Amino acid sequence: MKRAGKPFVVKAVTLVLVLGAWEIAGNYVNPLFLSSPSGIAVAFVDLMLSGELPAAIANSLLSFSLGVTFAIGIGIAIGVAMGRIRMVEWMLEPYVNALYSTPSIALIPLFILWFGVGLVSKVIIIFTLSVFIVIINTFSGVKNLSQSVIDIGAAFGASERQIFWKVVLPAALPFIMTGLRLAVGRAVLAMIVAEFFTSIVGLGGMIVKYGNFFETAKMFVPIIVVSLLGVGFVELIKYIERKLAPWKETERAAGI
């Protein structure tokens, strides 16, 4: 068996074992506390046919996409500026570290007070919980680049713009992509938390709704959908990284 196929086989076998054990356990546990995969599948079909699940996914993805887009764009811009301009680093680093260390979830009531319980509040919550990790990883990647490498580019007559696009950015790209993977995970969490506390809509609203009604099978549907969305977004970031930084895959394969 080729080495490339082994991870897929291991993951597939593990998934089958987990689902099998879950199905067996679900048949012996009170359905009020745990539902089986087959029961969740039936609930999934019902929610899809009723249109409730597609509407909830669309609602959640709207706020998620807006919040993550702003977090990535602003986070990378600030991180690069901090890494390249010493004055910007001195000005912003204490506040970035302080805000990153602050439990942002504790600020949600304040965001609701300022921005209400609609889309704007959800987007700001998602942005706040994900932007600082993008800033920190981007800053680390740019700052980690040796000055001697930049000096070599300058010695060959490269302009500041050429040095940035051909030297700084490629070197920082693995750090940036790591920050994006972590930020996406935090953004998914922020999306659900925001929906718990704000308008009670979307996938988070479904979890609250069916949890209050003690419909466990239907409550598990949005939970699993959120998990799959998180995995899908992370895999998308990995795919983009492989396209933008193919040399990193070569290094991993060589054991560097």
C-alpha positions, 0 to 999 in steps of 0.5 A: 500500500502506498504511503499516501493512502495510509492516512485515508485508510486509518481515518476511514477505519477510525470513523467506522469504529467510532460510528459503530460504537456510537450506534451501539451505545445509542441503542442502550442510552435514554434518547433524551441524553444521547441519540444514535447516528441513525437517529441523527441521520433521520433528523438531518433528512427531516430538517433538510426537507423542512428547509430549516437546516439550509436556512440556518447554515446560510444565516451562520455562514453569512456572519462567519464569512464577513467576520473571517474576511475582515479578520484575515484582511485586517489581521495580515495588514497589521501583522505585516506592518508590525513586522516591517515597521519598528514604530508600528510594532512599538505602538501596537504590540502591547495592545495586541497581546493584551487583547489577545489574552483577554477572554473575548467571550466576556466582552459579548454583553458589551458588544450586544449593548453597543451594536444590538443583537443583529448581524453587525454584533455577530460579525464583530464577535467573530472578528474579535475572536479571530483577528488577533491570532492572525496578527500575531502569527503574521507578525511572527512570520515577518519578524522571524525573517533574518535581516541578512536575507533582506540585505542580500535582496537589496544588494542585488538591486531589489526594490522595497516592493520586490523584497516584500513580495519575493522575499518577506511574504513567501518566508512569512507565508507558513506562519500566516497560513497557520494563523489562518487555520487557528483563526478559522477554528476560533471563528467557528466557535465565535459564530456559535457563541454569538448566536447563543447570546445574540439573535438566537438564529442560525446553527447556534439558534438550532442547538439552543432551540432543540436543546430546550425542547429536549429533541436530542437527535435534532440538536445533534444535527447542527452540532455535527454540521458545525464540526464538519464546517470547521474541518472543511474550512481547515482543509481548505486553508491547508489546500490553499497553503499547498498551492501557495507554498508547495516547497513546504510539502517538499520539506515535509516529505524530505523530513526537513 
